[in-house]
Amino acid sequence: MFLQLAHTKTPVFQESKEFMLECYRITKDFPPEERFAMVQQIKRAALSVHLNIAEGCSRKSAAERKRFFEISRGSVIEVETAVDIACRLKYKTEEELKSLGHHLVNTFKQLTGLIG
């Protein structure tokens, strides 16, 4: 935002931001009893995806970058697993999750490409 670093213009950074924002949007109307459980876990994992991409991009060595991208990809899988449970509990329909799914898949694919 303030630094205007090159990584903020990369496709994976931009996609992960949309993924994270969509996670925040979809959890807004989860049941109140999930506020401190599933909602927080999804938000935390989604934010982790975006932040680890940012931190990975700032690393000089390829091995360090790869490790941060692997952590980020693991958090994508964590969100996918939690969202699947939320869908099965009927907190959201598959249709309501379509946009999130799009961003999730794209972020996962881009991270996989960066990891190699």
C-alpha atoms as a printed R data frame, in Angstrom:
    type eleno elety resid chain resno       x       y       z
1   ATOM     1    CA   MET     A     1   0.000   0.000   0.000
2   ATOM     2    CA   PHE     A     2   2.601   2.535   1.043
3   ATOM     3    CA   LEU     A     3   5.790   0.922  -0.246
4   ATOM     4    CA   GLN     A     4   4.485   0.151  -3.752
5   ATOM     5    CA   LEU     A     5   6.732  -2.902  -4.055
6   ATOM     6    CA   ALA     A     6   6.816  -4.932  -7.264
7   ATOM     7    CA   HIS     A     7   5.210  -8.047  -5.738
8   ATOM     8    CA   THR     A     8   1.942  -6.165  -5.208
9   ATOM     9    CA   LYS     A     9   1.422  -6.216  -8.968
10  ATOM    10    CA   THR     A    10   1.993  -9.954  -9.402
11  ATOM    11    CA   PRO     A    11  -0.983 -12.092 -10.389
12  ATOM    12    CA   VAL     A    12  -0.636 -14.382  -7.349
13  ATOM    13    CA   PHE     A    13  -0.608 -11.450  -4.936
14  ATOM    14    CA   GLN     A    14  -3.652  -9.865  -6.559
15  ATOM    15    CA   GLU     A    15  -5.540 -13.167  -6.713
16  ATOM    16    CA   SER     A    16  -4.746 -14.009  -3.093
17  ATOM    17    CA   LYS     A    17  -6.056 -10.610  -2.030
18  ATOM    18    CA   GLU     A    18  -9.377 -11.302  -3.742
19  ATOM    19    CA   PHE     A    19  -9.414 -14.775  -2.183
20  ATOM    20    CA   MET     A    20  -8.847 -13.321   1.284
21  ATOM    21    CA   LEU     A    21 -11.492 -10.611   0.846
22  ATOM    22    CA   GLU     A    22 -14.002 -13.189  -0.382
23  ATOM    23    CA   CYS     A    23 -13.318 -15.306   2.713
24  ATOM    24    CA   TYR     A    24 -14.090 -12.307   4.893
25  ATOM    25    CA   ARG     A    25 -17.284 -11.635   2.914
26  ATOM    26    CA   ILE     A    26 -18.668 -15.169   3.052
27  ATOM    27    CA   THR     A    27 -18.087 -15.577   6.778
28  ATOM    28    CA   LYS     A    28 -19.972 -12.388   7.696
29  ATOM    29    CA   ASP     A    29 -23.286 -14.186   7.987
30  ATOM    30    CA   PHE     A    30 -22.161 -17.538   9.391
31  ATOM    31    CA   PRO     A    31 -24.076 -18.499  12.535
32  ATOM    32    CA   PRO     A    32 -23.073 -16.513  15.636
33  ATOM    33    CA   GLU     A    33 -21.887 -19.663  17.402
34  ATOM    34    CA   GLU     A    34 -19.160 -20.010  14.737
35  ATOM    35    CA   ARG     A    35 -17.819 -16.491  15.325
36  ATOM    36    CA   PHE     A    36 -14.912 -17.637  17.480
37  ATOM    37    CA   ALA     A    37 -14.422 -21.009  15.833
38  ATOM    38    CA   MET     A    38 -14.830 -21.551  12.105
39  ATOM    39    CA   VAL     A    39 -15.100 -17.886  11.126
40  ATOM    40    CA   GLN     A    40 -11.872 -16.929  12.866
41  ATOM    41    CA   GLN     A    41 -10.067 -19.972  11.492
42  ATOM    42    CA   ILE     A    42 -11.101 -19.225   7.905
43  ATOM    43    CA   LYS     A    43 -10.146 -15.567   8.244
44  ATOM    44    CA   ARG     A    44  -6.816 -16.403   9.867
45  ATOM    45    CA   ALA     A    45  -5.921 -18.964   7.188
46  ATOM    46    CA   ALA     A    46  -7.000 -16.677   4.324
47  ATOM    47    CA   LEU     A    47  -4.973 -13.801   5.720
48  ATOM    48    CA   SER     A    48  -2.034 -16.178   6.130
49  ATOM    49    CA   VAL     A    49  -2.207 -17.029   2.419
50  ATOM    50    CA   HIS     A    50  -1.882 -13.383   1.429
51  ATOM    51    CA   LEU     A    51   0.720 -12.451   4.043
52  ATOM    52    CA   ASN     A    52   2.967 -15.428   3.313
53  ATOM    53    CA   ILE     A    53   2.922 -14.589  -0.387
54  ATOM    54    CA   ALA     A    54   4.000 -11.047   0.461
55  ATOM    55    CA   GLU     A    55   6.738 -12.241   2.785
56  ATOM    56    CA   GLY     A    56   7.891 -14.910   0.353
57  ATOM    57    CA   CYS     A    57   8.210 -12.355  -2.419
58  ATOM    58    CA   SER     A    58  10.534 -10.291  -0.221
59  ATOM    59    CA   ARG     A    59  12.999 -13.165   0.313
60  ATOM    60    CA   LYS     A    60  16.235 -13.241  -1.631
61  ATOM    61    CA   SER     A    61  16.799 -16.987  -1.878
62  ATOM    62    CA   ALA     A    62  14.617 -19.251  -3.990
63  ATOM    63    CA   ALA     A    63  14.477 -21.814  -1.173
64  ATOM    64    CA   GLU     A    64  13.100 -19.244   1.269
65  ATOM    65    CA   ARG     A    65  10.532 -17.987  -1.253
66  ATOM    66    CA   LYS     A    66   9.443 -21.550  -1.966
67  ATOM    67    CA   ARG     A    67   8.971 -22.282   1.745
68  ATOM    68    CA   PHE     A    68   6.689 -19.261   2.224
69  ATOM    69    CA   PHE     A    69   4.716 -20.216  -0.886
70  ATOM    70    CA   GLU     A    70   4.341 -23.762   0.464
71  ATOM    71    CA   ILE     A    71   2.993 -22.406   3.765
72  ATOM    72    CA   SER     A    72   0.616 -20.207   1.811
73  ATOM    73    CA   ARG     A    73  -0.614 -23.132  -0.278
74  ATOM    74    CA   GLY     A    74  -1.190 -25.148   2.899
75  ATOM    75    CA   SER     A    75  -3.397 -22.342   4.192
76  ATOM    76    CA   VAL     A    76  -5.409 -22.415   0.945
77  ATOM    77    CA   ILE     A    77  -6.067 -26.107   1.592
78  ATOM    78    CA   GLU     A    78  -7.051 -25.279   5.180
79  ATOM    79    CA   VAL     A    79  -9.648 -22.764   3.962
80  ATOM    80    CA   GLU     A    80 -10.968 -25.218   1.376
81  ATOM    81    CA   THR     A    81 -11.435 -27.854   4.062
82  ATOM    82    CA   ALA     A    82 -13.229 -25.471   6.428
83  ATOM    83    CA   VAL     A    83 -15.467 -24.136   3.661
84  ATOM    84    CA   ASP     A    84 -16.404 -27.688   2.691
85  ATOM    85    CA   ILE     A    85 -17.516 -28.294   6.281
86  ATOM    86    CA   ALA     A    86 -19.446 -25.004   6.289
87  ATOM    87    CA   CYS     A    87 -21.207 -26.064   3.095
88  ATOM    88    CA   ARG     A    88 -22.092 -29.472   4.544
89  ATOM    89    CA   LEU     A    89 -23.455 -27.729   7.638
90  ATOM    90    CA   LYS     A    90 -25.549 -25.595   5.266
91  ATOM    91    CA   TYR     A    91 -24.009 -22.279   6.361
92  ATOM    92    CA   LYS     A    92 -23.563 -21.507   2.659
93  ATOM    93    CA   THR     A    93 -24.666 -23.122  -0.585
94  ATOM    94    CA   GLU     A    94 -22.282 -24.173  -3.320
95  ATOM    95    CA   GLU     A    95 -23.727 -21.394  -5.447
96  ATOM    96    CA   GLU     A    96 -22.924 -18.810  -2.757
97  ATOM    97    CA   LEU     A    97 -19.374 -20.144  -2.625
98  ATOM    98    CA   LYS     A    98 -18.758 -20.073  -6.381
99  ATOM    99    CA   SER     A    99 -16.722 -16.848  -6.369
100 ATOM   100    CA   LEU     A   100 -14.666 -18.010  -3.405
101 ATOM   101    CA   GLY     A   101 -14.031 -21.322  -5.159
102 ATOM   102    CA   HIS     A   102 -12.824 -19.516  -8.269
103 ATOM   103    CA   HIS     A   103 -10.306 -17.444  -6.295
104 ATOM   104    CA   LEU     A   104  -9.280 -20.448  -4.211
105 ATOM   105    CA   VAL     A   105  -8.500 -22.590  -7.258
106 ATOM   106    CA   ASN     A   106  -6.655 -19.778  -9.039
107 ATOM   107    CA   THR     A   107  -4.556 -18.965  -5.969
108 ATOM   108    CA   PHE     A   108  -3.734 -22.649  -5.466
109 ATOM   109    CA   LYS     A   109  -2.712 -23.091  -9.116
110 ATOM   110    CA   GLN     A   110  -0.537 -19.988  -9.135
111 ATOM   111    CA   LEU     A   111   1.198 -20.990  -5.900
112 ATOM   112    CA   THR     A   112   1.776 -24.490  -7.263
113 ATOM   113    CA   GLY     A   113   3.396 -22.948 -10.335
114 ATOM   114    CA   LEU     A   114   5.670 -20.789  -8.177
115 ATOM   115    CA   ILE     A   115   6.684 -23.744  -6.017
116 ATOM   116    CA   GLY     A   116   7.524 -25.788  -9.080
